[in-house]
Amino acid sequence: MATFKKYRWLCSLLTISILFGSCQVYQKVPVSLEEAVASNERVKIVTIDNRKSFYKNIEKTDSIYYGVEESGLELVKKQLKKEEIQKIQLLNKPKSRLVSIAGVTVAVGLLTALISFGGVTTGAGPVGGF
């Protein structure tokens, strides 16, 4: 138990680093519905009442806009109302990739450093083994 308390900060840092691996970063500059349809990328929509929705992409059929979201293995289309949308942000692929790679790299680097500097022991004593 004392070992866990000693490395609690490291556990927290590793956990946060791994969680960064699944983050997605969206562009700060909002786009129009037409631009979002043309881009065919992931989008984040903020509504007037400040609710955030994330969609795989936006489709337009007969002048009606649909947000396509993944529900398990199925794709579900939800109708979007233009008057309820405050802003639309596209996925920023380079920054998302950078955050994912950085998160995993930091986690692996910290774990490697901890093991190589002898910070991790199995508790078996001088004989070795698990």
Long-range contacts (C-beta under 8 A, 24 or more apart in sequence): 3-121, 7-114, 7-119, 10-110, 10-114, 13-106, 13-110, 14-107, 14-110, 14-111, 17-103, 17-104, 17-106, 17-107, 17-110, 18-103, 18-104, 18-107, 19-103, 20-99, 20-100, 20-102, 20-103, 20-106, 21-100, 21-103, 21-104, 21-107, 22-100, 23-96, 23-99, 23-100, 23-103, 24-91, 24-96, 25-91, 25-92, 25-95, 25-96, 25-99, 26-89, 26-90, 26-91, 26-92, 27-89, 27-90, 27-91, 27-92, 28-89, 29-89, 30-87, 30-88, 30-89, 31-88, 31-89, 31-90, 32-88, 33-58, 33-60, 33-65, 33-80, 33-82, 33-85, 33-88, 34-60, 35-88, 35-90, 36-88, 36-90, 37-65, 39-90, 41-90, 41-91, 41-93, 42-90, 42-91, 43-67, 43-88, 43-89, 43-90, 43-91, 44-88, 44-89, 44-91, 45-80, 45-85, 45-87, 45-88, 45-89, 46-85, 46-86, 46-87, 46-88, 46-89, 47-84, 47-85, 47-86, 48-84, 48-85, 48-86, 50-86, 53-78, 58-88
